[in-house]
Amino acid sequence: MLSKIKRHPKLKWTLIIVLSGIALFFLFFGSIYFGMWGKIPSSSELSQLNQNKATQVLASNGELIGKFYVYDRQPIDFSEFPPHLIEALIATEDARFYEHDGIDNRSLLRVFFKSILLQDESAGGGSTITLQLAKNLYGRRDFGMFGIVINKMQEAIIAKRLEDIYSKNDILELYLNTVPFSDNTYGIESASLKFFNKNTSELNLEESAVLIGMLKASHYYNPRIFPERSRLRRDVVLMQMAKYDYLTQAEAEEAKMLPLLLDYKSYSHDEGIAPYFREQVRKDVTGILDTLKNKDGKKFNIYRDGLIVHTTLDFKMQQLAEEAMREHMAELQVQHEKSYGNYAPWIRNKEILNDALKKTESYQKLQKQGLNESEIRTRLEEKHPTEVFEYDGIKTKNISTIDSLVHYLKFVNSGLLAVEPQTGSVKAWVGGVDFRFFKYDHVSQSKRQVGSTFKPIVYTAALESGMDPCSYFSVREVTYEDGWTPSNSSSEGDDPHMNYNLKTALSKSMNTIAVKVLMETGIGNVIEQARRMGIESKLPAVPSIALGTASLSLSELTSAYTSYVNEGYTSKPFYITHIQDANGNTLAKFEPKISANKAFSDETRKIMINMMEATVNEGTASRLRYSYGLQNDIAGKTGTTQDNKDGWFVGITPNLVCLTWVGADDHRIGFKNTAIGQGANTALPIFAKLMQQLNADSEFSKITNARFEPLSPSLRDMMECPPQERDNFLERLFSGKDEKSSEPKKEKKKKGFFKRLFGKKDDN
């Protein structure tokens, strides 16, 4: 043999070249195998795969309301895959999956001869599911001209190791939990939830075929963006299933006739249900995780560790609250803009515009570059395509940064918080009209003057101090020591000789009487009462506090009002019940935060509920009855601040306390007039529309059918007095016009007063 080779030099060199090529191949392969081109995970490392997993935020019924993630991935067990999903995958991606050991040599030969030698594009690919899994797990790197060869060899080594470690079903589970879909979605469960709003186990045949069809090119076959293209690809998957006898030809043809129907749900942080609530949960959970460590002694990561955050949020009520707010605010915005016309403060008031301009990132960036004011404004007046918020949809307009500011300054915003008063459990949380364009959360971040919603606290303190509910106060204006003279906005203040009892004065929201009740009770006593009801913000010790000049958050004020329907105990808003790790182990558990002591007596509580029911039945919130047709047991209080800058409404039912606020983000912008800007017109309708929807759904009957406890005979007797009394002739004759202080009229009825005086208890 050797002599023959020596006699034929060409054969000799051919053999040398072949052997050298083989040697070089093995050297090259060895360099890859031993990590000279990058470390290849060992069998030990592959046996402990730990992929990044999205943290889920769940509503009280377990429904998914949002995720926090770098990659939207939610792993599930093989048992949750429907059979037709696995069959579609194997028929389309790797028909010999159960026959090979990670590398399908027969398929590789087919690809080599048909695709490379015969140029037949129908030969298919040689990549197996296990090879694709290796690529999904570790990605590919750029090695220049050798990149495809090196990456393929690395994937082959990893695939062989995976097959040695895992069963075939385990590999399918790993693959379907890691494979990328479009829209930054990874894994079949996340894709199923996003495109069809259902768990993988609930997918039907055609839905499974759509998702498996996306694996060839996830963006190209994205059913949201390219529905027709996706449908045709789905049909290819169905025919592949028929080809490999997973379906009959008739079954495949029948499925092909079905339309492509999506129920797309985005879980991006800016979109989807309850975005303001989710952002608050994210902040809270991040802080909680700083105090916890996993079994390796490391801190948990909210974006990677697949945690499960359980909350109190009612998914359906949240949807209804968002719809109610958006519907009303769209109508109110039209009223607001129309009332001002071309004389709107966001156009005419240059100070407002300039202040807003200087807060923008664009302005500050140009300022750091050394541009002067004129140069900055010139740059910011340059027009460019910009997406802007409108209630009828996002619009792209060719506008400047300054134009954009004017556009957003015109909007009034809103906040809503609904809680279960017995526990403080948050049922609905809407921090604004659109999270993408208005990030500021008016539930947790904003503090605004609360207007007349503070008056019930004043009246509560008065009753606690011993004032009889049938005490009468003159509506006459009074000037106080600081020269301040409060007045009434309603017609009830026109007759200075008229006197009203506490119930009527509160239900009609009479400013002059609220201040007189405050002064009679004592400012210090009122502030102490507010503290007992959970108010922690600074409260100015001035007469105007009776009219709500203190600035409070929605959550703080909502908490105070829970005491009226929680036996006098205050419940703080409570929304995270517990946090679990990816395996379902509880990491942290939380309980409602209810005050240890009562804020006031049971007698006071019942009287206040009765007085606030009058606000709804015949007072400033009566449009709940005559405009919205609500017949539920509802107590409440409206509120409007100076120059109509803030509108408030607190709606109280036995099992739900709901507070709404409306106003401009810039506190210098108010509504044009009280007819539009009063709380009864701005904030109350959001509550009203929500209650209408709750009434229409039997699921909320525990809230809508609940009734306040009726007053006992003794309390009814205590409050039985005419709503108003006019001064007699002598009182009118000698009454002064420039009073410096106020005294209450003597009580019309003495019975309740003497009961208080001698310590007799309500017999109910």
Buried (B, 14 or more C-beta within 10 A) or exposed (E): EEEEBEEEEEEBEEEEEEEEEEEEEEEBEEEBBEEEBEEBBEEEEBEEBEBBBBBBBBBBEEEBBBBBBEBBBBBBEBEBBBEBBBBBBBBBBBBEBEEBEBBBEEBBEBBEEBBEEEEEEEBBBBBBBBBBBBBBBBEEEEBEEEEEEBBBBBBBBBBBBBBEBBEBBEBBBBBBBBBBBBBBBBBBBBBBBBBBEBBBBEBBBBBBBBBBBBBBEBEEBBBEEBBEBBBBBBBBBBBBBBBEEBBEEEBBBBBBEBEBEBEEBEBEBEEBBBBBBBBBBBEBBBEBBEEEEEEEEEEBBBBBBBBBBBBBBBBBBBBBBBBBBBBBBEEBBEBBBEBBEEEBBBBEBEEBBBEBBEEBEBBEEBBEEEBEEEEBBEBBEEEEEBEBBBBEEEEEBEBBBBBBBBBBBBBBBBBBBBBBBBBBBBBBBBBBBBBEBBBBBBBBBBBBBBBBBBBBBBBBBBBBBEBBBBBBBBBBBBEBEEEEEBEBBBEBBEBBBBBBBBBBBBBBBBBBBBBBBBBBBEBEBBBBBBEBBBBEEEBEEBBBBBBBBBBBBBBBBBBBBBBBBBEBBBBBBBBBBBBBBBEEEEBBEBEBBBBEEBBBBBBBBBBBBBBBBBBBBBBBBBBBBEEBEBEBBBBBBBBBBEBBBBBBBBBBBBBBBBBBBBBBBBBBBBBBEBEBBBBBBBBBBBBBBBBBBBBEEEEBEEBBBBEBEEBBEBBEBBBEBEBBBEBEEEEEEEEEEEBEEBEBBEBBBEBBBEBBEEEEEBEB
